[in-house]
Amino acid sequence: RLMVMGINANDPNCQARIEGKCAAILKEYQPGDPSQIWIRKSLNGAHVLINKQTNMVALVAQGNGNQVFLYNQTPINIYAGRWTIGGNCSTNCALRPIHDSGQNLNIFGNGPYASGRNIGTWGWGGGQLNETWYMYPAP
């Protein structure tokens, strides 16, 4: 089973594109589902993750245990929504918010990791399954 970061496409907040209310969650991969596709754009040495379905930016507040929410593409949100990459994302990598390099993109809780789990940031735990990611070109 391939699990990916996506959004709940049935969430009214995501359907209405309400910024700060549409959350990133873990989903079982479904080919062709735009809610699971992230467009990665480079910006000043970092990367902005834009959800294909909503055209919104993945952004997280500074600090441990904050959930990733989607925000409209304004210059401020795009700049604040930058992520750095540690490692090789074709094998596995860490994604870190530019404003808090001590945090990493993480699936919250203990495994097994099922669809619907919240995604946010947490301090590095050494490369556990819930804190490393792969990036593939969209099919």
DSSP file (Angstrom, degrees, kcal/mol; ACC not computed):
  #  RESIDUE AA STRUCTURE BP1 BP2  ACC     N-H-->O    O-->H-N    N-H-->O    O-->H-N    TCO  KAPPA ALPHA  PHI   PSI    X-CA   Y-CA   Z-CA
    1    1 A R              0   0    0      0, 0.0     2,-0.6     0, 0.0    27,-0.0   0.000 360.0 360.0 360.0 124.2    0.0    0.0    0.0
    2    2 A L        -     0   0    0     27,-0.2    27,-3.2     2,-0.0     2,-0.4  -0.832 360.0-163.3 -95.6 123.4    1.4    3.3   -1.0
    3    3 A M  E     +A   28   0A   0     -2,-0.6     2,-0.3    25,-0.2    25,-0.2  -0.861  11.5 178.6-108.9 142.2    0.5    6.2    1.3
    4    4 A V  E     -A   27   0A   0     23,-3.1    23,-2.8    -2,-0.4     2,-0.5  -0.878  35.3 -97.8-136.3 164.6    0.8    9.8    0.3
    5    5 A M  E     +A   26   0A   0     -2,-0.3     2,-0.2    21,-0.2    21,-0.2  -0.748  61.3 135.9 -82.4 131.3    0.2   13.3    1.6
    6    6 A G  E     -A   25   0A   0     19,-3.1    19,-2.7    -2,-0.5     2,-0.3  -0.734  46.8-103.4-149.0-161.2   -3.1   14.6    0.4
    7    7 A I  E     -A   24   0A   0     28,-0.6     2,-1.2    17,-0.2    17,-0.1  -0.910  36.6-100.0-131.1 161.9   -6.2   16.5    1.5
    8    8 A N    >   -     0   0    0     15,-0.6     3,-1.8    -2,-0.3     6,-0.3  -0.741  33.8-165.4 -81.9 101.0   -9.7   15.4    2.4
    9    9 A A  T 3  S+     0   0    0     -2,-1.2    -1,-0.2     1,-0.3     6,-0.0   0.700  85.4  56.6 -64.1 -19.2  -11.4   16.3   -0.9
   10   10 A N  T 3  S+     0   0    0     -3,-0.1    -1,-0.3     4,-0.1    -2,-0.1   0.533  78.4 110.8 -89.2  -7.3  -14.8   16.0    0.7
   11   11 A D    X>  -     0   0    0     -3,-1.8     4,-2.6     1,-0.2     3,-0.9  -0.539  68.5-141.0 -67.7 123.8  -14.0   18.4    3.5
   12   12 A P  H 3> S+     0   0    0      0, 0.0     4,-2.5     0, 0.0    -1,-0.2   0.830 102.5  58.6 -56.5 -31.3  -16.1   21.6    2.9
   13   13 A N  H 34>S+     0   0    0      2,-0.2     5,-3.0     1,-0.2     9,-0.3   0.864 110.0  42.4 -65.9 -34.6  -13.2   23.7    4.0
   14   14 A C  H X45S+     0   0    0     -3,-0.9     3,-0.5    -6,-0.3    -1,-0.2   0.879 113.4  51.8 -77.6 -39.2  -11.1   22.2    1.2
   15   15 A Q  H 3<5S+     0   0    0     -4,-2.6    -2,-0.2     1,-0.2    -1,-0.2   0.902 116.4  40.4 -62.6 -39.8  -13.9   22.4   -1.4
   16   16 A A  T 3<5S-     0   0    0     -4,-2.5    -1,-0.2    -5,-0.2    -2,-0.2   0.481 109.4-126.8 -86.4  -2.9  -14.4   26.0   -0.6
   17   17 A R  T < 5 +     0   0    0     -3,-0.5     2,-0.8     1,-0.2    -3,-0.2   0.928  39.5 178.2  56.1  49.9  -10.6   26.6   -0.4
   18   18 A I    >>< -     0   0    0     -5,-3.0     3,-1.7    -6,-0.1     4,-1.0  -0.752  28.0-126.5 -84.8 113.1  -10.8   28.2    3.1
   19   19 A E  T 34 S+     0   0    0     -2,-0.8    52,-0.2     1,-0.3    -1,-0.0  -0.302  88.2  16.5 -67.9 142.0   -7.3   29.0    4.0
   20   20 A G  T 34 S+     0   0    0     50,-2.8    -1,-0.3     2,-0.3    51,-0.1   0.442 117.6  70.4  79.4   0.1   -6.0   27.7    7.3
   21   21 A K  T <4 S+     0   0    0     -3,-1.7     2,-0.7    49,-0.4    -7,-0.2   0.583  73.9  83.1-119.1 -21.2   -8.9   25.2    7.6
   22   22 A C  S  < S-     0   0    0     -4,-1.0    48,-2.6    48,-0.5    -2,-0.3  -0.794  71.8-157.3 -89.0 115.7   -8.1   22.7    4.8
   23   23 A A  B     -C   69   0B   0     -2,-0.7   -15,-0.6    46,-0.2     2,-0.4  -0.634  17.1-119.1-100.9 149.7   -5.6   20.2    6.4
   24   24 A A  E     +A    7   0A   0     44,-2.5    95,-1.6    95,-0.3     2,-0.3  -0.706  41.8 174.4 -79.5 133.8   -3.0   17.9    4.9
   25   25 A I  E     -AB   6 118A   0    -19,-2.7   -19,-3.1    -2,-0.4     2,-0.4  -0.898  36.2 -96.2-136.1 165.5   -3.7   14.3    5.8
   26   26 A L  E     +A    5   0A   0     91,-2.5    90,-3.7    -2,-0.3     2,-0.3  -0.683  46.4 178.7 -82.2 135.1   -2.3   10.8    5.0
   27   27 A K  E     -A    4   0A   0    -23,-2.8   -23,-3.1    -2,-0.4     2,-0.4  -0.974  35.3-108.7-137.0 150.7   -4.2    9.1    2.2
   28   28 A E  E     -A    3   0A   0     -2,-0.3   -25,-0.2   -25,-0.2    86,-0.0  -0.668  54.4 -99.0 -75.0 132.2   -3.9    5.8    0.3
   29   29 A Y        -     0   0    0    -27,-3.2   -27,-0.2    -2,-0.4    -1,-0.1  -0.273  40.9-176.2 -60.9 130.8   -2.6    6.6   -3.2
   30   30 A Q    >   -     0   0    0      3,-0.1     3,-2.1    -3,-0.0     6,-0.2  -0.966  31.0-118.4-125.7 112.1   -5.3    6.7   -5.9
   31   31 A P  T 3  S+     0   0    0      0, 0.0    -2,-0.0     0, 0.0     0, 0.0  -0.187  96.3  14.7 -52.4 134.5   -3.9    7.3   -9.4
   32   32 A G  T 3  S+     0   0    0      1,-0.2     5,-0.1     2,-0.0     3,-0.0   0.433  84.2 138.6  83.8  -0.6   -5.2   10.5  -10.9
   33   33 A D    X   -     0   0    0     -3,-2.1     3,-1.9     1,-0.2    -1,-0.2  -0.690  39.3-160.9 -80.7 109.5   -6.5   12.0   -7.7
   34   34 A P  G >  S+     0   0    0      0, 0.0    19,-1.3     0, 0.0     3,-0.9   0.694  85.6  69.9 -67.0 -16.7   -5.5   15.7   -7.8
   35   35 A S  G 3  S+     0   0    0      1,-0.2   -28,-0.6    17,-0.2    -2,-0.1   0.634 101.9  47.2 -73.2 -10.6   -6.0   16.1   -4.0
   36   36 A Q  G <  S+     0   0    0     -3,-1.9     2,-0.5   -30,-0.2    -1,-0.2   0.341  92.9  93.6-108.5   3.0   -2.9   13.9   -3.7
   37   37 A I    <   -     0   0    0     -3,-0.9    15,-2.9    -4,-0.2     2,-0.5  -0.854  54.2-167.0-104.7 131.3   -0.7   15.7   -6.2
   38   38 A W  E     -D   51   0B   0     -2,-0.5     2,-0.6    13,-0.2    13,-0.2  -0.968  13.2-144.5-118.8 127.6    1.7   18.4   -5.1
   39   39 A I  E     -D   50   0B   0     11,-3.5    11,-2.6    -2,-0.5     2,-0.6  -0.810  16.6-149.5 -90.5 124.2    3.4   20.7   -7.5
   40   40 A R  E     -D   49   0B   0     -2,-0.6     2,-0.4     9,-0.2     9,-0.2  -0.859  16.4-176.9-101.4 118.0    6.9   21.6   -6.2
   41   41 A K  E     -D   48   0B   0      7,-2.4     7,-3.1    -2,-0.6     2,-0.3  -0.942  22.6-128.4-115.1 135.5    8.2   25.0   -7.2
   42   42 A S  E     +D   47   0B   0     -2,-0.4     2,-0.3     5,-0.2     5,-0.3  -0.608  30.2 172.5 -81.8 140.2   11.7   26.3   -6.3
   43   43 A L  E >   -D   46   0B   0      3,-2.6     3,-1.4    -2,-0.3    -2,-0.0  -0.862  65.0 -27.6-151.7 112.5   11.9   29.6   -4.6
   44   44 A N  T 3  S-     0   0    0     -2,-0.3     3,-0.1     1,-0.3    38,-0.0   0.881 126.3 -43.1  51.2  48.4   15.1   31.1   -3.2
   45   45 A G  T 3  S+     0   0    0      1,-0.3    -1,-0.3    39,-0.0     2,-0.2   0.535 128.0  77.9  80.2   6.6   16.8   27.8   -2.5
   46   46 A A  E <  S-D   43   0B   0     -3,-1.4    -3,-2.6    38,-0.1     2,-0.4  -0.684  75.1-111.8-132.5-172.3   13.8   26.1   -1.1
   47   47 A H  E     -DE  42  83B   0     36,-2.6    36,-2.8    -5,-0.3     2,-0.5  -0.977  10.3-149.8-132.6 139.7   10.6   24.5   -2.4
   48   48 A V  E     -DE  41  82B   0     -7,-3.1    -7,-2.4    -2,-0.4     2,-0.6  -0.914  15.4-146.2-105.4 133.6    6.9   25.5   -2.2
   49   49 A L  E     -D   40   0B   0     32,-0.7     9,-2.6    -2,-0.5     2,-0.5  -0.903  16.9-173.0-104.8 116.5    4.4   22.6   -2.2
   50   50 A I  E     -DF  39  57B   0    -11,-2.6   -11,-3.5    -2,-0.6     2,-0.3  -0.940  23.1-128.0-114.9 125.1    1.1   23.5   -4.0
   51   51 A N  E  >  -D   38   0B   0      5,-2.7     4,-2.6    -2,-0.5     5,-0.4  -0.543  12.7-144.0 -72.9 129.3   -1.8   21.1   -4.0
   52   52 A K  T  4 S+     0   0    0    -15,-2.9   -17,-0.2   -18,-0.4    -1,-0.1   0.864  95.2  48.5 -64.3 -37.7   -3.0   20.4   -7.5
   53   53 A Q  T  4 S+     0   0    0    -19,-1.3    -1,-0.2   -16,-0.3   -18,-0.1   0.927 126.4  23.7 -71.2 -43.9   -6.7   20.3   -6.6
   54   54 A T  T  4 S-     0   0    0    -20,-0.2    -2,-0.2     2,-0.1    -1,-0.2   0.675  89.9-135.6 -96.4 -19.0   -6.9   23.5   -4.5
   55   55 A N     <  +     0   0    0     -4,-2.6    18,-0.3     1,-0.3     2,-0.3   0.795  61.6 135.8  62.1  30.2   -4.0   25.4   -5.9
   56   56 A M        -     0   0    0     -5,-0.4    -5,-2.7    16,-0.1     2,-0.3  -0.734  56.6-111.4-110.0 158.7   -3.1   26.3   -2.3
   57   57 A V  E     -FG  50  71B   0     14,-3.1    14,-2.2    -2,-0.3     2,-0.5  -0.685  22.2-124.6 -92.7 136.7    0.3   26.3   -0.5
   58   58 A A  E     + G   0  70B   0     -9,-2.6    -9,-0.4    -2,-0.3     2,-0.3  -0.714  43.1 168.2 -78.9 123.3    1.2   23.8    2.3
   59   59 A L  E     - G   0  69B   0     10,-2.6    10,-2.4    -2,-0.5     2,-0.3  -0.982  18.4-167.4-141.1 147.1    2.2   25.8    5.3
   60   60 A V        -     0   0    0     -2,-0.3     8,-0.1    20,-0.3     3,-0.1  -0.989  24.9-115.1-137.0 145.4    2.9   25.0    8.9
   61   61 A A        -     0   0    0      6,-0.5     5,-0.2    -2,-0.3     2,-0.1  -0.367  45.9 -90.7 -71.9 158.0    3.3   27.2   12.0
   62   62 A Q  S    S+     0   0    0     -2,-0.1     2,-0.1    37,-0.0    -1,-0.1  -0.444  85.1  47.6 -70.6 141.9    6.7   27.3   13.8
   63   63 A G  S >  S-     0   0    0     -2,-0.1     3,-0.8    -3,-0.1     2,-0.2  -0.353  90.3 -49.2 115.7 167.4    7.2   24.7   16.6
   64   64 A N  T 3  S+     0   0    0      1,-0.2    58,-0.2    -2,-0.1    39,-0.0  -0.509 111.8  14.9 -77.6 135.3    6.7   21.1   17.4
   65   65 A G  T 3  S+     0   0    0     56,-2.2     2,-0.4     1,-0.3    -1,-0.2   0.665  80.0 145.2  82.9  18.0    3.4   19.3   16.7
   66   66 A N    <   -     0   0    0     -3,-0.8    55,-2.1    55,-0.3    -1,-0.3  -0.733  45.2-125.4 -91.6 139.6    1.7   21.8   14.4
   67   67 A Q  B     -J  120   0C   0     -2,-0.4    -6,-0.5    53,-0.3     2,-0.4  -0.495  21.6-112.8 -81.6 149.1   -0.5   20.5   11.6
   68   68 A V        -     0   0    0     51,-2.9   -44,-2.5   -44,-0.2     2,-0.3  -0.703  39.4-179.9 -81.1 128.0    0.1   21.4    7.9
   69   69 A F  E     -CG  23  59B   0    -10,-2.4   -10,-2.6    -2,-0.4     2,-0.4  -0.862  26.1-113.6-123.0 161.4   -2.8   23.5    6.5
   70   70 A L  E     - G   0  58B   0    -48,-2.6   -50,-2.8    -2,-0.3   -48,-0.5  -0.767  30.5-172.8-100.0 142.3   -3.3   25.0    3.1
   71   71 A Y  E     - G   0  57B   0    -14,-2.2   -14,-3.1    -2,-0.4   -53,-0.1  -0.932  31.2 -93.5-131.7 153.3   -3.3   28.7    2.4
   72   72 A N        -     0   0    0     -2,-0.3     2,-1.7   -16,-0.2   -16,-0.1  -0.203  49.2 -97.4 -60.9 156.5   -4.0   30.8   -0.7
   73   73 A Q        +     0   0    0    -18,-0.3    -1,-0.1     4,-0.1   -17,-0.0  -0.595  64.8 147.4 -83.1  85.0   -1.2   31.8   -2.9
   74   74 A T     >  -     0   0    0     -2,-1.7     4,-2.9     1,-0.1     5,-0.3  -0.788  62.5-107.7-106.4 160.1   -0.3   35.2   -1.7
   75   75 A P  H  > S+     0   0    0      0, 0.0     4,-2.1     0, 0.0     5,-0.2   0.896 121.3  48.7 -54.5 -40.3    3.3   36.5   -1.8
   76   76 A I  H  > S+     0   0    0      2,-0.2     4,-2.6     1,-0.2     5,-0.2   0.934 113.4  45.6 -66.1 -45.7    3.5   36.2    2.0
   77   77 A N  H  > S+     0   0    0      2,-0.2     4,-1.9     1,-0.2    -1,-0.2   0.884 112.8  50.3 -67.1 -38.4    2.1   32.7    2.1
   78   78 A I  H  < S+     0   0    0     -4,-2.9    -1,-0.2     2,-0.2    -2,-0.2   0.928 113.4  45.7 -64.8 -43.3    4.3   31.5   -0.7
   79   79 A Y  H >< S+     0   0    0     -4,-2.1     3,-0.8    -5,-0.3    -2,-0.2   0.918 117.3  43.5 -66.1 -42.7    7.4   32.9    1.0
   80   80 A A  H 3< S+     0   0    0     -4,-2.6    19,-0.3     1,-0.2   -20,-0.3   0.743 105.8  65.3 -73.6 -23.2    6.4   31.4    4.4
   81   81 A G  T 3< S+     0   0    0     -4,-1.9   -32,-0.7    -5,-0.2     2,-0.2   0.074  73.6 127.9 -89.9  25.3    5.4   28.1    2.9
   82   82 A R  E <   -E   48   0B   0     -3,-0.8    16,-2.8   -34,-0.2     2,-0.4  -0.590  39.2-164.0 -84.9 146.0    8.9   27.2    1.7
   83   83 A W  E     -EH  47  97B   0    -36,-2.8   -36,-2.6    14,-0.3     2,-0.3  -0.956   8.3-145.0-126.2 143.5   10.4   23.8    2.6
   84   84 A T  E     - H   0  96B   0     12,-3.2    12,-2.6    -2,-0.4     2,-0.5  -0.728  17.1-132.4-102.8 161.5   14.0   22.6    2.5
   85   85 A I  E     - H   0  95B   0     -2,-0.3     2,-0.5    10,-0.2    10,-0.2  -0.950  12.9-165.5-119.7 130.7   15.0   19.1    1.6
   86   86 A G  E     - H   0  94B   0      8,-2.7     8,-2.8    -2,-0.5     2,-0.2  -0.969  62.1  -4.2-113.3 119.7   17.4   16.9    3.5
   87   87 A G  E    S- H   0  93B   0     -2,-0.5     2,-0.6     6,-0.2     6,-0.2  -0.507 103.0 -44.2  99.1-170.1   18.6   13.8    1.6
   88   88 A N  E >>  - H   0  92B   0      4,-0.8     4,-2.9    -2,-0.2     3,-1.5  -0.901  41.7-157.3-105.0 115.4   17.7   12.3   -1.7
   89   89 A C  T 34 S+     0   0    0     -2,-0.6    46,-2.6     1,-0.3     4,-0.2   0.520  88.7  68.3 -76.2  -4.0   13.9   12.3   -2.4
   90   90 A S  T 34 S+     0   0    0     44,-0.2    -1,-0.3     2,-0.2    44,-0.1   0.653 119.9  20.9 -84.2 -14.4   14.1    9.5   -4.9
   91   91 A T  T <4 S-     0   0    0     -3,-1.5     2,-0.2     1,-0.2    -2,-0.2   0.725 137.4 -55.1-112.9 -50.6   15.1    7.1   -2.0
   92   92 A N  E  <  +H   88   0B   0     -4,-2.9    -4,-0.8     2,-0.0     2,-0.3  -0.737  58.3 178.9 176.5 149.8   13.8    9.1    1.0
   93   93 A C  E     -HI  87 133B   0     40,-1.9    40,-2.5    -2,-0.2     2,-0.4  -0.945  27.7-112.5-150.8 168.1   14.2   12.5    2.4
   94   94 A A  E     -H   86   0B   0     -8,-2.8    -8,-2.7    -2,-0.3     2,-0.5  -0.883  22.5-151.6-104.8 140.2   13.2   14.9    5.1
   95   95 A L  E     -H   85   0B   0     -2,-0.4    10,-3.0    36,-0.3   -10,-0.2  -0.964  17.1-173.9-113.0 126.8   11.1   18.0    4.4
   96   96 A R  E     -H   84   0B   0    -12,-2.6   -12,-3.2    -2,-0.5     8,-0.2  -0.961  29.1-114.3-125.4 135.1   11.7   20.9    6.7
   97   97 A P  E >   -H   83   0B   0      0, 0.0     3,-1.9     0, 0.0   -14,-0.3  -0.466  28.1-128.8 -64.7 138.1    9.8   24.2    7.0
   98   98 A I  T 3  S+     0   0    0    -16,-2.8     3,-0.4     1,-0.3   -15,-0.1   0.807 106.2  52.4 -60.0 -31.3   12.2   27.0    6.0
   99   99 A H  T 3  S+     0   0    0    -17,-0.3    -1,-0.3   -19,-0.3     2,-0.1   0.468 118.9  33.1 -87.5  -0.9   11.4   29.0    9.2
  100  100 A D    X   +     0   0    0     -3,-1.9     3,-2.1     3,-0.1    -1,-0.2  -0.514  60.8 175.9-154.6  77.9   12.0   26.1   11.6
  101  101 A S  T 3  S+     0   0    0     -3,-0.4    -3,-0.1     1,-0.3    -2,-0.1   0.581  76.8  69.9 -67.7  -9.5   14.8   23.7   10.4
  102  102 A G  T 3  S+     0   0    0     21,-0.1    22,-0.7    -5,-0.1     2,-0.3   0.510  91.8  74.6 -82.0  -4.3   14.5   21.7   13.6
  103  103 A Q  E <   -K  123   0C   0     -3,-2.1     2,-0.3    -6,-0.2    20,-0.2  -0.768  63.6-164.3-108.9 154.4   11.1   20.4   12.5
  104  104 A N  E     -K  122   0C   0     18,-2.1    18,-1.8    -2,-0.3    -8,-0.2  -0.980  35.3 -93.1-137.0 148.1   10.3   17.8    9.8
  105  105 A L  E     +K  121   0C   0    -10,-3.0     2,-0.3    -2,-0.3    16,-0.2  -0.420  59.5 174.9 -59.7 131.7    7.2   16.8    7.9
  106  106 A N  E     -K  120   0C   0     14,-3.1    14,-2.5    -2,-0.1     2,-0.6  -0.989  40.7-126.7-147.7 144.0    5.7   14.0    9.9
  107  107 A I  E     -K  119   0C   0     23,-2.3    12,-0.2    -2,-0.3    23,-0.1  -0.874  46.1-122.4 -88.9 121.1    2.7   11.7   10.1
  108  108 A F        +     0   0    0     10,-2.2    10,-0.1    -2,-0.6     2,-0.1  -0.291  66.0  16.6 -69.4 148.1    1.5   12.1   13.7
  109  109 A G  S    S-     0   0    0      8,-0.1     2,-0.3     4,-0.1    -2,-0.1  -0.244  94.0 -52.9  92.1-176.7    1.2    9.2   16.1
  110  110 A N  S    S-     0   0    0      1,-0.1    -2,-0.0     2,-0.1     0, 0.0  -0.718  73.2 -63.8 -98.8 150.6    2.5    5.7   16.2
  111  111 A G  S    S+     0   0    0     -2,-0.3     2,-0.2     2,-0.1    -1,-0.1  -0.164  92.4  78.5 -68.2 167.4    2.1    3.2   13.3
  112  112 A P  S    S-     0   0    0      0, 0.0     2,-0.8     0, 0.0    -2,-0.1   0.490  73.2-147.9 -70.7 151.0    0.5    1.6   11.6
  113  113 A Y        -     0   0    0     -2,-0.2     2,-0.2    -4,-0.0    -2,-0.1  -0.814  20.4-175.7-100.0 106.4   -0.3    4.7    9.7
  114  114 A A    >   -     0   0    0     -2,-0.8     3,-1.6     1,-0.2   -88,-0.2  -0.571  36.6 -76.8-100.4 160.8   -3.7    4.6    8.2
  115  115 A S  T 3  S+     0   0    0      1,-0.2   -88,-0.2    -2,-0.2    -1,-0.2  -0.203 114.4  38.3 -51.7 142.9   -5.6    7.0    5.9
  116  116 A G  T 3  S+     0   0    0    -90,-3.7    -1,-0.2     1,-0.3   -89,-0.1   0.254  77.4 140.5  97.0 -12.0   -6.8   10.1    7.6
  117  117 A R    <   -     0   0    0     -3,-1.6   -91,-2.5   -91,-0.2    -1,-0.3  -0.370  57.0-109.6 -63.4 142.2   -3.9   10.6    9.9
  118  118 A N  B     -B   25   0A   0    -93,-0.2   -10,-2.2    -3,-0.1     2,-0.4  -0.422  26.8-147.3 -71.6 148.3   -2.9   14.2   10.4
  119  119 A I  E     + K   0 107C   0    -95,-1.6   -51,-2.9   -51,-0.2   -95,-0.3  -0.969  38.1 123.0-119.0 133.0    0.3   15.5    8.9
  120  120 A G  E     -JK  67 106C   0    -14,-2.5   -14,-3.1    -2,-0.4     2,-0.4  -0.669  56.3 -61.5-156.4-148.6    2.4   18.2   10.5
  121  121 A T  E     + K   0 105C   0    -55,-2.1   -56,-2.2   -16,-0.2   -55,-0.3  -0.905  42.7 165.4-122.0 150.9    5.9   18.8   11.8
  122  122 A W  E     - K   0 104C   0    -18,-1.8   -18,-2.1    -2,-0.4     3,-0.1  -0.970  44.6 -81.8-152.7 156.8    7.9   17.1   14.6
  123  123 A G  E     - K   0 103C   0     -2,-0.3   -20,-0.2   -20,-0.2   -21,-0.1  -0.280  62.9 -84.0 -61.8 151.3   11.5   17.0   15.7
  124  124 A W        -     0   0    0    -22,-0.7    -1,-0.1     1,-0.1   -18,-0.0  -0.316  38.7-173.6 -61.6 133.2   13.8   14.6   13.9
  125  125 A G        -     0   0    0     -3,-0.1    -1,-0.1     3,-0.1    -2,-0.1   0.170  59.5 -83.7-114.9  15.4   13.6   11.1   15.2
  126  126 A G  S    S-     0   0    0      1,-0.1    -2,-0.1     2,-0.1     0, 0.0   0.567  85.6 -49.8  99.5   8.8   16.4    9.5   13.1
  127  127 A G  S    S+     0   0    0      1,-0.1    -1,-0.1     4,-0.0     5,-0.1   0.766  77.0 174.6  99.7  29.8   14.6    8.7    9.8
  128  128 A Q    >   -     0   0    0      1,-0.1     3,-1.9     3,-0.1     4,-0.4  -0.188  46.8-102.5 -63.3 162.3   11.6    6.8   11.0
  129  129 A L  G >  S+     0   0    0      1,-0.3     3,-0.6     2,-0.2    -1,-0.1   0.799 120.4  55.5 -58.4 -30.8    8.9    5.7    8.5
  130  130 A N  G 3  S+     0   0    0      1,-0.2   -23,-2.3   -23,-0.1    -1,-0.3   0.411 110.3  44.9 -85.6   4.5    6.6    8.6    9.5
  131  131 A E  G <  S+     0   0    0     -3,-1.9     2,-0.4   -25,-0.2   -36,-0.3   0.311  96.7  76.5-130.9   8.4    9.2   11.3    8.9
  132  132 A T    <   -     0   0    0     -3,-0.6     2,-0.3    -4,-0.4   -38,-0.2  -0.936  58.6-168.1-122.1 149.6   10.8   10.4    5.6
  133  133 A W  B     -I   93   0B   0    -40,-2.5   -40,-1.9    -2,-0.4     2,-0.4  -0.894  16.0-143.3-135.9 156.4    9.3   11.0    2.1
  134  134 A Y        -     0   0    0     -2,-0.3     2,-0.5   -42,-0.2   -44,-0.2  -0.916  13.1-153.2-115.4 147.6    9.7   10.1   -1.5
  135  135 A M        +     0   0    0    -46,-2.6   -43,-0.0    -2,-0.4    -2,-0.0  -0.989  16.8 177.2-124.0 127.0    9.0   12.5   -4.3
  136  136 A Y        -     0   0    0     -2,-0.5     2,-0.1   -46,-0.0   -46,-0.0  -0.910  37.8 -99.7-123.2 150.8    8.0   11.2   -7.7
  137  137 A P        -     0   0    0      0, 0.0    -2,-0.0     0, 0.0     0, 0.0  -0.478  52.2 -99.9 -63.8 140.9    7.0   13.0  -10.9
  138  138 A A              0   0    0      1,-0.2  -101,-0.0    -2,-0.1   -99,-0.0  -0.361 360.0 360.0 -62.4 139.7    3.3   13.0  -11.3
  139  139 A P              0   0    0      0, 0.0    -1,-0.2     0, 0.0     0, 0.0   0.514 360.0 360.0 -68.2 360.0    2.0   10.3  -13.7
